[in-house]
Structure formats: C-alpha cells, structure tokens
Amino acid sequence: FIERMTDIRLGHASRMLINTTQSVAEIAYTCGFNNISNFNHTFKKKKGCTPKEFKETYTSEARIFF
C-alpha cells in the first residue's frame, strides 16, 4: 500500500512540476510529503533525477514546442 501511495504522489508531483510554477517545496508538501529531503531522495530514486532537474528538463522541452 505504501509503495503504491508513493507512486501516486510522485505522479501527481511530476505533473505539477511540469504544469505549474510552484516551487519544488510547495509541490512536495501539496502532494503529501512532509519532508523536502525525503521527497527529493524518493523522487531521485524513482525517477532517476532530482525534482529540480525534472522540472528544468520538461519546462525547457515544452518551450521548444510552443
């Protein structure tokens, strides 16, 4: 159950990182992570990059298409 809930939270956080201008910390807390260090660690473990790197990558790619 905990693993599935973490995956759901990370999916929601990933969408927010791409589609909003909120900071990484705001997104972490909004998605249910009570500790920014834990969020960063978990995100990197599951996604292979930090939330900041993820946000920068996908927002720069979005600018190419628009």
All heavy atoms as TSV, in Angstrom:
chain	resi	resn	atom	element	x	y	z
A	1	PHE	N	N	0.816	-1.194	0.000
A	1	PHE	CA	C	0.000	0.000	0.000
A	1	PHE	C	C	0.861	1.261	0.000
A	1	PHE	O	O	0.607	2.199	-0.751
A	1	PHE	CB	C	-0.954	-0.009	1.198
A	1	PHE	CG	C	-1.720	1.274	1.354
A	1	PHE	CD1	C	-2.813	1.535	0.547
A	1	PHE	CD2	C	-1.345	2.214	2.301
A	1	PHE	CE1	C	-3.523	2.702	0.679
A	1	PHE	CE2	C	-2.051	3.394	2.441
A	1	PHE	CZ	C	-3.147	3.640	1.630
A	2	ILE	N	N	1.877	1.312	0.841
A	2	ILE	CA	C	2.721	2.500	0.958
A	2	ILE	C	C	3.455	2.773	-0.357
A	2	ILE	O	O	3.547	3.924	-0.801
A	2	ILE	CB	C	3.710	2.360	2.135
A	2	ILE	CG1	C	2.928	2.346	3.450
A	2	ILE	CG2	C	4.740	3.479	2.123
A	2	ILE	CD1	C	3.747	1.988	4.666
A	3	GLU	N	N	3.950	1.728	-0.991
A	3	GLU	CA	C	4.663	1.874	-2.269
A	3	GLU	C	C	3.737	2.453	-3.338
A	3	GLU	O	O	4.120	3.354	-4.090
A	3	GLU	CB	C	5.197	0.502	-2.716
A	3	GLU	CG	C	6.099	0.555	-3.900
A	3	GLU	CD	C	7.481	1.089	-3.572
A	3	GLU	OE1	O	7.914	1.011	-2.412
A	3	GLU	OE2	O	8.125	1.609	-4.491
A	4	ARG	N	N	2.522	1.962	-3.394
A	4	ARG	CA	C	1.541	2.456	-4.368
A	4	ARG	C	C	1.198	3.924	-4.091
A	4	ARG	O	O	1.107	4.732	-5.014
A	4	ARG	CB	C	0.279	1.579	-4.335
A	4	ARG	CG	C	-0.789	2.008	-5.294
A	4	ARG	CD	C	-0.364	1.770	-6.737
A	4	ARG	NE	N	-1.460	2.138	-7.605
A	4	ARG	CZ	C	-1.309	2.895	-8.681
A	4	ARG	NH1	N	-0.122	3.301	-9.038
A	4	ARG	NH2	N	-2.341	3.212	-9.410
A	5	MET	N	N	1.010	4.264	-2.830
A	5	MET	CA	C	0.690	5.642	-2.467
A	5	MET	C	C	1.841	6.576	-2.844
A	5	MET	O	O	1.621	7.673	-3.364
A	5	MET	CB	C	0.388	5.745	-0.975
A	5	MET	CG	C	0.019	7.139	-0.542
A	5	MET	SD	S	-1.391	7.805	-1.430
A	5	MET	CE	C	-2.680	7.371	-0.316
A	6	THR	N	N	3.057	6.134	-2.628
A	6	THR	CA	C	4.229	6.932	-3.012
A	6	THR	C	C	4.251	7.155	-4.522
A	6	THR	O	O	4.519	8.262	-4.991
A	6	THR	CB	C	5.526	6.250	-2.540
A	6	THR	OG1	O	5.487	6.136	-1.120
A	6	THR	CG2	C	6.760	7.038	-2.954
A	7	ASP	N	N	3.961	6.105	-5.291
A	7	ASP	CA	C	3.932	6.234	-6.748
A	7	ASP	C	C	2.869	7.229	-7.204
A	7	ASP	O	O	3.101	8.024	-8.115
A	7	ASP	CB	C	3.685	4.871	-7.401
A	7	ASP	CG	C	4.878	3.941	-7.289
A	7	ASP	OD1	O	5.998	4.426	-7.007
A	7	ASP	OD2	O	4.693	2.727	-7.458
A	8	ILE	N	N	1.712	7.197	-6.568
A	8	ILE	CA	C	0.634	8.132	-6.906
A	8	ILE	C	C	1.065	9.562	-6.585
A	8	ILE	O	O	0.882	10.479	-7.385
A	8	ILE	CB	C	-0.664	7.761	-6.166
A	8	ILE	CG1	C	-1.218	6.452	-6.736
A	8	ILE	CG2	C	-1.703	8.884	-6.261
A	8	ILE	CD1	C	-2.333	5.835	-5.914
A	9	ARG	N	N	1.653	9.755	-5.417
A	9	ARG	CA	C	2.118	11.092	-5.031
A	9	ARG	C	C	3.191	11.604	-5.983
A	9	ARG	O	O	3.201	12.768	-6.356
A	9	ARG	CB	C	2.655	11.071	-3.599
A	9	ARG	CG	C	1.572	10.933	-2.565
A	9	ARG	CD	C	2.142	10.838	-1.188
A	9	ARG	NE	N	1.078	10.832	-0.187
A	9	ARG	CZ	C	1.252	10.503	1.063
A	9	ARG	NH1	N	2.442	10.142	1.510
A	9	ARG	NH2	N	0.237	10.527	1.896
A	10	LEU	N	N	4.118	10.737	-6.369
A	10	LEU	CA	C	5.180	11.152	-7.292
A	10	LEU	C	C	4.620	11.469	-8.676
A	10	LEU	O	O	5.097	12.392	-9.350
A	10	LEU	CB	C	6.265	10.085	-7.386
A	10	LEU	CG	C	7.152	9.943	-6.162
A	10	LEU	CD1	C	8.120	8.771	-6.347
A	10	LEU	CD2	C	7.923	11.213	-5.877
A	11	GLY	N	N	3.621	10.734	-9.103
A	11	GLY	CA	C	2.978	11.026	-10.389
A	11	GLY	C	C	2.313	12.392	-10.367
A	11	GLY	O	O	2.442	13.186	-11.311
A	12	HIS	N	N	1.608	12.672	-9.281
A	12	HIS	CA	C	0.968	13.967	-9.122
A	12	HIS	C	C	2.021	15.074	-9.070
A	12	HIS	O	O	1.879	16.115	-9.727
A	12	HIS	CB	C	0.106	13.955	-7.853
A	12	HIS	CG	C	-0.727	15.175	-7.681
A	12	HIS	ND1	N	-1.697	15.553	-8.568
A	12	HIS	CD2	C	-0.724	16.118	-6.706
A	12	HIS	CE1	C	-2.256	16.679	-8.151
A	12	HIS	NE2	N	-1.675	17.041	-7.025
A	13	ALA	N	N	3.092	14.847	-8.329
A	13	ALA	CA	C	4.175	15.826	-8.223
A	13	ALA	C	C	4.816	16.067	-9.592
A	13	ALA	O	O	5.113	17.219	-9.941
A	13	ALA	CB	C	5.224	15.358	-7.217
A	14	SER	N	N	5.011	15.018	-10.366
A	14	SER	CA	C	5.617	15.155	-11.696
A	14	SER	C	C	4.767	16.048	-12.586
A	14	SER	O	O	5.291	16.930	-13.274
A	14	SER	CB	C	5.785	13.785	-12.352
A	14	SER	OG	O	6.664	12.986	-11.607
A	15	ARG	N	N	3.453	15.832	-12.572
A	15	ARG	CA	C	2.564	16.667	-13.370
A	15	ARG	C	C	2.623	18.118	-12.910
A	15	ARG	O	O	2.641	19.035	-13.728
A	15	ARG	CB	C	1.129	16.140	-13.303
A	15	ARG	CG	C	0.917	14.889	-14.140
A	15	ARG	CD	C	-0.540	14.492	-14.232
A	15	ARG	NE	N	-1.112	14.149	-12.926
A	15	ARG	CZ	C	-0.982	12.992	-12.304
A	15	ARG	NH1	N	-0.279	12.031	-12.873
A	15	ARG	NH2	N	-1.542	12.776	-11.139
A	16	MET	N	N	2.650	18.318	-11.596
A	16	MET	CA	C	2.712	19.675	-11.062
A	16	MET	C	C	4.035	20.361	-11.408
A	16	MET	O	O	4.058	21.552	-11.688
A	16	MET	CB	C	2.493	19.667	-9.550
A	16	MET	CG	C	1.075	19.344	-9.157
A	16	MET	SD	S	0.844	19.399	-7.376
A	16	MET	CE	C	0.830	21.182	-7.121
A	17	LEU	N	N	5.123	19.611	-11.398
A	17	LEU	CA	C	6.428	20.177	-11.748
A	17	LEU	C	C	6.433	20.698	-13.184
A	17	LEU	O	O	7.054	21.713	-13.484
A	17	LEU	CB	C	7.542	19.148	-11.561
A	17	LEU	CG	C	7.917	18.840	-10.115
A	17	LEU	CD1	C	8.740	17.557	-10.047
A	17	LEU	CD2	C	8.681	19.996	-9.488
A	18	ILE	N	N	5.718	20.017	-14.050
A	18	ILE	CA	C	5.656	20.406	-15.461
A	18	ILE	C	C	4.651	21.535	-15.686
A	18	ILE	O	O	4.912	22.469	-16.430
A	18	ILE	CB	C	5.288	19.189	-16.345
A	18	ILE	CG1	C	6.410	18.150	-16.296
A	18	ILE	CG2	C	5.017	19.614	-17.785
A	18	ILE	CD1	C	6.043	16.816	-16.902
A	19	ASN	N	N	3.490	21.433	-15.031
A	19	ASN	CA	C	2.365	22.303	-15.365
A	19	ASN	C	C	2.147	23.509	-14.461
A	19	ASN	O	O	1.227	24.281	-14.711
A	19	ASN	CB	C	1.071	21.476	-15.392
A	19	ASN	CG	C	1.109	20.416	-16.465
A	19	ASN	OD1	O	1.614	20.651	-17.547
A	19	ASN	ND2	N	0.587	19.248	-16.170
A	20	THR	N	N	2.941	23.670	-13.411
A	20	THR	CA	C	2.747	24.815	-12.524
A	20	THR	C	C	4.058	25.552	-12.333
A	20	THR	O	O	5.124	25.049	-12.694
A	20	THR	CB	C	2.227	24.393	-11.127
A	20	THR	OG1	O	3.266	23.711	-10.427
A	20	THR	CG2	C	1.003	23.514	-11.215
A	21	THR	N	N	3.953	26.717	-11.737
A	21	THR	CA	C	5.151	27.493	-11.420
A	21	THR	C	C	5.473	27.416	-9.932
A	21	THR	O	O	6.340	28.143	-9.457
A	21	THR	CB	C	4.965	28.967	-11.839
A	21	THR	OG1	O	3.827	29.493	-11.168
A	21	THR	CG2	C	4.804	29.095	-13.341
A	22	GLN	N	N	4.808	26.524	-9.218
A	22	GLN	CA	C	5.074	26.357	-7.792
A	22	GLN	C	C	6.495	25.839	-7.586
A	22	GLN	O	O	7.056	25.158	-8.447
A	22	GLN	CB	C	4.096	25.360	-7.162
A	22	GLN	CG	C	2.690	25.878	-7.034
A	22	GLN	CD	C	1.803	24.843	-6.384
A	22	GLN	OE1	O	1.735	23.704	-6.852
A	22	GLN	NE2	N	1.147	25.217	-5.308
A	23	SER	N	N	7.046	26.154	-6.429
A	23	SER	CA	C	8.390	25.669	-6.109
A	23	SER	C	C	8.346	24.165	-5.818
A	23	SER	O	O	7.273	23.600	-5.553
A	23	SER	CB	C	8.937	26.402	-4.887
A	23	SER	OG	O	8.238	25.997	-3.721
A	24	VAL	N	N	9.507	23.556	-5.839
A	24	VAL	CA	C	9.609	22.127	-5.536
A	24	VAL	C	C	9.093	21.852	-4.122
A	24	VAL	O	O	8.363	20.887	-3.898
A	24	VAL	CB	C	11.065	21.632	-5.703
A	24	VAL	CG1	C	11.214	20.204	-5.202
A	24	VAL	CG2	C	11.499	21.738	-7.165
A	25	ALA	N	N	9.429	22.711	-3.179
A	25	ALA	CA	C	8.984	22.520	-1.792
A	25	ALA	C	C	7.462	22.593	-1.690
A	25	ALA	O	O	6.838	21.755	-1.036
A	25	ALA	CB	C	9.620	23.558	-0.880
A	26	GLU	N	N	6.852	23.566	-2.351
A	26	GLU	CA	C	5.385	23.687	-2.320
A	26	GLU	C	C	4.726	22.445	-2.907
A	26	GLU	O	O	3.750	21.933	-2.364
A	26	GLU	CB	C	4.928	24.920	-3.109
A	26	GLU	CG	C	5.264	26.228	-2.463
A	26	GLU	CD	C	4.953	27.420	-3.357
A	26	GLU	OE1	O	5.232	27.366	-4.569
A	26	GLU	OE2	O	4.422	28.399	-2.814
A	27	ILE	N	N	5.272	21.963	-3.997
A	27	ILE	CA	C	4.723	20.770	-4.642
A	27	ILE	C	C	4.879	19.557	-3.737
A	27	ILE	O	O	3.954	18.760	-3.590
A	27	ILE	CB	C	5.386	20.546	-6.016
A	27	ILE	CG1	C	4.936	21.657	-6.979
A	27	ILE	CG2	C	5.069	19.171	-6.572
A	27	ILE	CD1	C	5.697	21.708	-8.286
A	28	ALA	N	N	6.030	19.421	-3.107
A	28	ALA	CA	C	6.263	18.286	-2.203
A	28	ALA	C	C	5.216	18.262	-1.096
A	28	ALA	O	O	4.605	17.220	-0.836
A	28	ALA	CB	C	7.660	18.366	-1.605
A	29	TYR	N	N	4.997	19.396	-0.456
A	29	TYR	CA	C	4.033	19.451	0.646
A	29	TYR	C	C	2.605	19.258	0.152
A	29	TYR	O	O	1.805	18.579	0.791
A	29	TYR	CB	C	4.187	20.752	1.429
A	29	TYR	CG	C	5.515	20.819	2.158
A	29	TYR	CD1	C	6.424	21.836	1.898
A	29	TYR	CD2	C	5.873	19.850	3.093
A	29	TYR	CE1	C	7.648	21.889	2.557
A	29	TYR	CE2	C	7.098	19.892	3.752
A	29	TYR	CZ	C	7.975	20.919	3.475
A	29	TYR	OH	O	9.186	20.955	4.118
A	30	THR	N	N	2.281	19.807	-1.014
A	30	THR	CA	C	0.946	19.646	-1.589
A	30	THR	C	C	0.657	18.176	-1.887
A	30	THR	O	O	-0.478	17.717	-1.731
A	30	THR	CB	C	0.816	20.474	-2.888
A	30	THR	OG1	O	1.011	21.850	-2.575
A	30	THR	CG2	C	-0.535	20.282	-3.545
A	31	CYS	N	N	1.678	17.443	-2.288
A	31	CYS	CA	C	1.499	16.038	-2.667
A	31	CYS	C	C	1.619	15.075	-1.484
A	31	CYS	O	O	1.580	13.861	-1.671
A	31	CYS	CB	C	2.499	15.665	-3.749
A	31	CYS	SG	S	2.174	16.527	-5.297
A	32	GLY	N	N	1.767	15.614	-0.280
A	32	GLY	CA	C	1.731	14.764	0.893
A	32	GLY	C	C	3.069	14.376	1.487
A	32	GLY	O	O	3.124	13.540	2.389
A	33	PHE	N	N	4.143	14.951	0.979
A	33	PHE	CA	C	5.457	14.686	1.567
A	33	PHE	C	C	5.696	15.729	2.650
A	33	PHE	O	O	5.636	16.927	2.381
A	33	PHE	CB	C	6.555	14.759	0.506
A	33	PHE	CG	C	6.515	13.625	-0.474
A	33	PHE	CD1	C	5.766	13.724	-1.636
A	33	PHE	CD2	C	7.216	12.463	-0.240
A	33	PHE	CE1	C	5.720	12.682	-2.548
A	33	PHE	CE2	C	7.182	11.405	-1.141
A	33	PHE	CZ	C	6.430	11.517	-2.296
A	34	ASN	N	N	5.966	15.293	3.857
A	34	ASN	CA	C	6.142	16.206	4.978
A	34	ASN	C	C	7.578	16.662	5.163
A	34	ASN	O	O	7.859	17.487	6.020
A	34	ASN	CB	C	5.647	15.561	6.273
A	34	ASN	CG	C	4.162	15.317	6.224
A	34	ASN	OD1	O	3.411	16.120	5.674
A	34	ASN	ND2	N	3.727	14.210	6.796
A	35	ASN	N	N	8.475	16.123	4.346
A	35	ASN	CA	C	9.890	16.412	4.488
A	35	ASN	C	C	10.484	16.575	3.092
A	35	ASN	O	O	10.446	15.649	2.281
A	35	ASN	CB	C	10.542	15.247	5.241
A	35	ASN	CG	C	12.002	15.419	5.480
A	35	ASN	OD1	O	12.744	15.855	4.610
A	35	ASN	ND2	N	12.427	15.048	6.675
A	36	ILE	N	N	11.036	17.729	2.790
A	36	ILE	CA	C	11.573	18.006	1.463
A	36	ILE	C	C	12.752	17.097	1.121
A	36	ILE	O	O	12.897	16.666	-0.018
A	36	ILE	CB	C	11.945	19.503	1.297
A	36	ILE	CG1	C	12.270	19.834	-0.158
A	36	ILE	CG2	C	13.063	19.907	2.198
A	36	ILE	CD1	C	11.107	19.824	-1.078
A	37	SER	N	N	13.560	16.756	2.119
A	37	SER	CA	C	14.682	15.835	1.874
A	37	SER	C	C	14.178	14.465	1.452
A	37	SER	O	O	14.720	13.855	0.518
A	37	SER	CB	C	15.540	15.681	3.127
A	37	SER	OG	O	16.322	16.801	3.324
A	38	ASN	N	N	13.154	13.989	2.129
A	38	ASN	CA	C	12.573	12.696	1.778
A	38	ASN	C	C	11.977	12.746	0.372
A	38	ASN	O	O	12.135	11.808	-0.413
A	38	ASN	CB	C	11.504	12.302	2.802
A	38	ASN	CG	C	10.928	10.946	2.521
A	38	ASN	OD1	O	11.638	10.005	2.212
A	38	ASN	ND2	N	9.614	10.847	2.620
A	39	PHE	N	N	11.313	13.834	0.039
A	39	PHE	CA	C	10.741	13.985	-1.299
A	39	PHE	C	C	11.840	13.934	-2.355
A	39	PHE	O	O	11.733	13.193	-3.342
A	39	PHE	CB	C	9.963	15.298	-1.400
A	39	PHE	CG	C	9.475	15.597	-2.790
A	39	PHE	CD1	C	8.501	14.815	-3.384
A	39	PHE	CD2	C	9.988	16.669	-3.505
A	39	PHE	CE1	C	8.049	15.088	-4.671
A	39	PHE	CE2	C	9.543	16.960	-4.779
A	39	PHE	CZ	C	8.564	16.160	-5.360
A	40	ASN	N	N	12.899	14.723	-2.166
A	40	ASN	CA	C	13.999	14.748	-3.134
A	40	ASN	C	C	14.650	13.378	-3.286
A	40	ASN	O	O	14.926	12.933	-4.399
A	40	ASN	CB	C	15.054	15.781	-2.728
A	40	ASN	CG	C	14.591	17.200	-2.952
A	40	ASN	OD1	O	13.821	17.480	-3.859
A	40	ASN	ND2	N	15.062	18.101	-2.115
A	41	HIS	N	N	14.887	12.717	-2.171
A	41	HIS	CA	C	15.512	11.384	-2.190
A	41	HIS	C	C	14.614	10.373	-2.908
A	41	HIS	O	O	15.075	9.630	-3.786
A	41	HIS	CB	C	15.804	10.930	-0.764
A	41	HIS	CG	C	16.343	9.542	-0.678
A	41	HIS	ND1	N	17.649	9.236	-0.995
A	41	HIS	CD2	C	15.751	8.372	-0.330
A	41	HIS	CE1	C	17.827	7.927	-0.850
A	41	HIS	NE2	N	16.691	7.390	-0.445
A	42	THR	N	N	13.350	10.341	-2.556
A	42	THR	CA	C	12.406	9.392	-3.154
A	42	THR	C	C	12.224	9.673	-4.636
A	42	THR	O	O	12.207	8.752	-5.457
A	42	THR	CB	C	11.050	9.454	-2.421
A	42	THR	OG1	O	11.266	9.193	-1.040
A	42	THR	CG2	C	10.067	8.451	-2.983
A	43	PHE	N	N	12.102	10.940	-4.996
A	43	PHE	CA	C	11.928	11.319	-6.400
A	43	PHE	C	C	13.121	10.859	-7.227
A	43	PHE	O	O	12.955	10.245	-8.283
A	43	PHE	CB	C	11.751	12.839	-6.518
A	43	PHE	CG	C	11.231	13.281	-7.852
A	43	PHE	CD1	C	9.886	13.516	-8.031
A	43	PHE	CD2	C	12.090	13.474	-8.931
A	43	PHE	CE1	C	9.389	13.927	-9.268
A	43	PHE	CE2	C	11.611	13.875	-10.162
A	43	PHE	CZ	C	10.261	14.108	-10.331
A	44	LYS	N	N	14.324	11.139	-6.734
A	44	LYS	CA	C	15.530	10.752	-7.475
A	44	LYS	C	C	15.651	9.238	-7.599
A	44	LYS	O	O	16.029	8.720	-8.657
A	44	LYS	CB	C	16.779	11.332	-6.813
A	44	LYS	CG	C	18.026	11.091	-7.638
A	44	LYS	CD	C	19.201	11.888	-7.159
A	44	LYS	CE	C	20.352	11.686	-8.126
A	44	LYS	NZ	N	21.448	12.584	-7.879
A	45	LYS	N	N	15.312	8.527	-6.542
A	45	LYS	CA	C	15.379	7.064	-6.555
A	45	LYS	C	C	14.423	6.485	-7.603
A	45	LYS	O	O	14.777	5.568	-8.339
A	45	LYS	CB	C	15.031	6.537	-5.163
A	45	LYS	CG	C	15.111	5.050	-5.026
A	45	LYS	CD	C	14.789	4.636	-3.600
A	45	LYS	CE	C	14.670	3.142	-3.481
A	45	LYS	NZ	N	14.215	2.735	-2.151
A	46	LYS	N	N	13.216	7.038	-7.692
A	46	LYS	CA	C	12.193	6.501	-8.603
A	46	LYS	C	C	12.330	7.021	-10.026
A	46	LYS	O	O	12.068	6.302	-10.976
A	46	LYS	CB	C	10.792	6.854	-8.090
A	46	LYS	CG	C	10.425	6.201	-6.799
A	46	LYS	CD	C	9.973	4.797	-7.027
A	46	LYS	CE	C	9.390	4.212	-5.759
A	46	LYS	NZ	N	8.818	2.903	-5.990
A	47	LYS	N	N	12.707	8.308	-10.173
A	47	LYS	CA	C	12.697	8.940	-11.499
A	47	LYS	C	C	14.082	9.078	-12.120
A	47	LYS	O	O	14.200	9.387	-13.295
A	47	LYS	CB	C	12.059	10.328	-11.426
A	47	LYS	CG	C	10.642	10.350	-10.903
A	47	LYS	CD	C	9.672	9.907	-11.939
A	47	LYS	CE	C	8.242	10.101	-11.445
A	47	LYS	NZ	N	7.279	9.708	-12.455
A	48	GLY	N	N	15.133	8.921	-11.324
A	48	GLY	CA	C	16.486	8.989	-11.856
A	48	GLY	C	C	17.064	10.394	-11.966
A	48	GLY	O	O	18.153	10.578	-12.516
A	49	CYS	N	N	16.336	11.384	-11.471
A	49	CYS	CA	C	16.836	12.755	-11.452
A	49	CYS	C	C	16.148	13.490	-10.306
A	49	CYS	O	O	15.156	13.007	-9.774
A	49	CYS	CB	C	16.562	13.469	-12.777
A	49	CYS	SG	S	14.820	13.636	-13.171
A	50	THR	N	N	16.683	14.627	-9.948
A	50	THR	CA	C	16.074	15.402	-8.868
A	50	THR	C	C	14.817	16.093	-9.402
A	50	THR	O	O	14.663	16.277	-10.621
A	50	THR	CB	C	17.042	16.465	-8.332
A	50	THR	OG1	O	17.278	17.427	-9.360
A	50	THR	CG2	C	18.336	15.848	-7.846
A	51	PRO	N	N	13.918	16.497	-8.502
A	51	PRO	CA	C	12.736	17.228	-8.959
A	51	PRO	C	C	13.095	18.500	-9.726
A	51	PRO	O	O	12.455	18.837	-10.721
A	51	PRO	CB	C	11.999	17.572	-7.660
A	51	PRO	CG	C	12.453	16.549	-6.685
A	51	PRO	CD	C	13.859	16.231	-7.068
A	52	LYS	N	N	14.136	19.203	-9.283
A	52	LYS	CA	C	14.561	20.425	-9.968
A	52	LYS	C	C	15.032	20.117	-11.388
A	52	LYS	O	O	14.677	20.813	-12.338
A	52	LYS	CB	C	15.669	21.113	-9.166
A	52	LYS	CG	C	16.106	22.420	-9.763
A	52	LYS	CD	C	17.179	23.071	-8.926
A	52	LYS	CE	C	17.638	24.357	-9.595
A	52	LYS	NZ	N	18.708	24.997	-8.866
A	53	GLU	N	N	15.837	19.070	-11.542
A	53	GLU	CA	C	16.307	18.673	-12.872
A	53	GLU	C	C	15.130	18.270	-13.759
A	53	GLU	O	O	15.081	18.629	-14.941
A	53	GLU	CB	C	17.286	17.501	-12.766
A	53	GLU	CG	C	18.597	17.843	-12.121
A	53	GLU	CD	C	19.435	16.622	-11.770
A	53	GLU	OE1	O	18.906	15.489	-11.728
A	53	GLU	OE2	O	20.639	16.817	-11.509
A	54	PHE	N	N	14.188	17.538	-13.184
A	54	PHE	CA	C	12.992	17.108	-13.909
A	54	PHE	C	C	12.226	18.321	-14.410
A	54	PHE	O	O	11.855	18.408	-15.578
A	54	PHE	CB	C	12.116	16.255	-12.975
A	54	PHE	CG	C	10.890	15.688	-13.617
A	54	PHE	CD1	C	10.925	14.464	-14.271
A	54	PHE	CD2	C	9.676	16.366	-13.545
A	54	PHE	CE1	C	9.781	13.927	-14.844
A	54	PHE	CE2	C	8.526	15.844	-14.113
A	54	PHE	CZ	C	8.587	14.616	-14.775
A	55	LYS	N	N	11.990	19.273	-13.519
A	55	LYS	CA	C	11.248	20.491	-13.866
A	55	LYS	C	C	11.957	21.265	-14.969
A	55	LYS	O	O	11.336	21.686	-15.943
A	55	LYS	CB	C	11.069	21.364	-12.631
A	55	LYS	CG	C	10.234	22.612	-12.864
A	55	LYS	CD	C	10.075	23.371	-11.559
A	55	LYS	CE	C	9.205	24.589	-11.727
A	55	LYS	NZ	N	7.792	24.310	-11.571
A	56	GLU	N	N	13.266	21.448	-14.837
A	56	GLU	CA	C	14.032	22.186	-15.840
A	56	GLU	C	C	14.020	21.489	-17.195
A	56	GLU	O	O	13.880	22.133	-18.232
A	56	GLU	CB	C	15.464	22.395	-15.360
A	56	GLU	CG	C	15.578	23.372	-14.217
A	56	GLU	CD	C	16.961	23.411	-13.578
A	56	GLU	OE1	O	17.826	22.571	-13.936
A	56	GLU	OE2	O	17.166	24.267	-12.707
A	57	THR	N	N	14.146	20.181	-17.193
A	57	THR	CA	C	14.143	19.414	-18.432
A	57	THR	C	C	12.816	19.545	-19.161
A	57	THR	O	O	12.776	19.848	-20.348
A	57	THR	CB	C	14.429	17.923	-18.161
A	57	THR	OG1	O	15.719	17.810	-17.571
A	57	THR	CG2	C	14.369	17.107	-19.431
A	58	TYR	N	N	11.723	19.313	-18.461
A	58	TYR	CA	C	10.425	19.295	-19.113
A	58	TYR	C	C	9.889	20.685	-19.420
A	58	TYR	O	O	9.160	20.854	-20.400
A	58	TYR	CB	C	9.421	18.472	-18.308
A	58	TYR	CG	C	9.693	17.006	-18.492
A	58	TYR	CD1	C	10.444	16.296	-17.564
A	58	TYR	CD2	C	9.260	16.335	-19.619
A	58	TYR	CE1	C	10.730	14.954	-17.742
A	58	TYR	CE2	C	9.535	14.992	-19.819
A	58	TYR	CZ	C	10.284	14.316	-18.873
A	58	TYR	OH	O	10.564	12.989	-19.063
A	59	THR	N	N	10.239	21.690	-18.654
A	59	THR	CA	C	9.791	23.037	-18.996
A	59	THR	C	C	10.587	23.565	-20.182
A	59	THR	O	O	10.034	24.259	-21.019
A	59	THR	CB	C	9.860	24.024	-17.810
A	59	THR	OG1	O	10.993	23.758	-17.026
A	59	THR	CG2	C	8.648	23.993	-16.977
A	60	SER	N	N	11.848	23.214	-20.304
A	60	SER	CA	C	12.617	23.654	-21.471
A	60	SER	C	C	12.136	22.924	-22.726
A	60	SER	O	O	12.075	23.507	-23.802
A	60	SER	CB	C	14.120	23.447	-21.268
A	60	SER	OG	O	14.438	22.093	-21.165
A	61	GLU	N	N	11.759	21.666	-22.609
A	61	GLU	CA	C	11.211	20.927	-23.750
A	61	GLU	C	C	9.865	21.500	-24.168
A	61	GLU	O	O	9.561	21.586	-25.346
A	61	GLU	CB	C	11.064	19.440	-23.412
A	61	GLU	CG	C	12.368	18.689	-23.407
A	61	GLU	CD	C	12.210	17.217	-23.104
A	61	GLU	OE1	O	11.072	16.715	-23.113
A	61	GLU	OE2	O	13.227	16.574	-22.853
A	62	ALA	N	N	9.049	21.901	-23.213
A	62	ALA	CA	C	7.746	22.477	-23.525
A	62	ALA	C	C	7.905	23.787	-24.291
A	62	ALA	O	O	7.124	24.085	-25.185
A	62	ALA	CB	C	6.942	22.699	-22.248
A	63	ARG	N	N	8.929	24.582	-23.957
A	63	ARG	CA	C	9.168	25.842	-24.654
A	63	ARG	C	C	9.517	25.612	-26.118
A	63	ARG	O	O	9.220	26.425	-26.984
A	63	ARG	CB	C	10.289	26.617	-23.976
A	63	ARG	CG	C	9.841	27.309	-22.730
A	63	ARG	CD	C	10.934	28.231	-22.202
A	63	ARG	NE	N	10.909	28.104	-20.758
A	63	ARG	CZ	C	11.907	27.789	-19.983
A	63	ARG	NH1	N	13.092	27.579	-20.493
A	63	ARG	NH2	N	11.765	27.676	-18.690
A	64	ILE	N	N	10.145	24.497	-26.422
A	64	ILE	CA	C	10.520	24.181	-27.811
A	64	ILE	C	C	9.265	24.002	-28.663
A	64	ILE	O	O	9.224	24.411	-29.807
A	64	ILE	CB	C	11.402	22.911	-27.862
A	64	ILE	CG1	C	12.746	23.196	-27.203
A	64	ILE	CG2	C	11.599	22.426	-29.290
A	64	ILE	CD1	C	13.595	21.970	-26.962
A	65	PHE	N	N	8.221	23.392	-28.093
A	65	PHE	CA	C	7.018	23.087	-28.850
A	65	PHE	C	C	6.063	24.259	-28.950
A	65	PHE	O	O	5.152	24.255	-29.764
A	65	PHE	CB	C	6.304	21.881	-28.237
A	65	PHE	CG	C	7.112	20.623	-28.341
A	65	PHE	CD1	C	7.633	20.018	-27.206
A	65	PHE	CD2	C	7.388	20.049	-29.568
A	65	PHE	CE1	C	8.397	18.859	-27.293
A	65	PHE	CE2	C	8.137	18.899	-29.669
A	65	PHE	CZ	C	8.644	18.303	-28.531
A	66	PHE	N	N	6.231	25.285	-28.114
A	66	PHE	CA	C	5.271	26.395	-28.132
A	66	PHE	C	C	5.871	27.650	-28.631
A	66	PHE	O	O	6.779	28.164	-28.660
A	66	PHE	CB	C	4.656	26.623	-26.750
A	66	PHE	CG	C	3.832	25.466	-26.312
A	66	PHE	CD1	C	4.249	24.634	-25.280
A	66	PHE	CD2	C	2.633	25.174	-26.922
A	66	PHE	CE1	C	3.479	23.574	-24.855
A	66	PHE	CE2	C	1.862	24.113	-26.507
A	66	PHE	CZ	C	2.292	23.310	-25.489
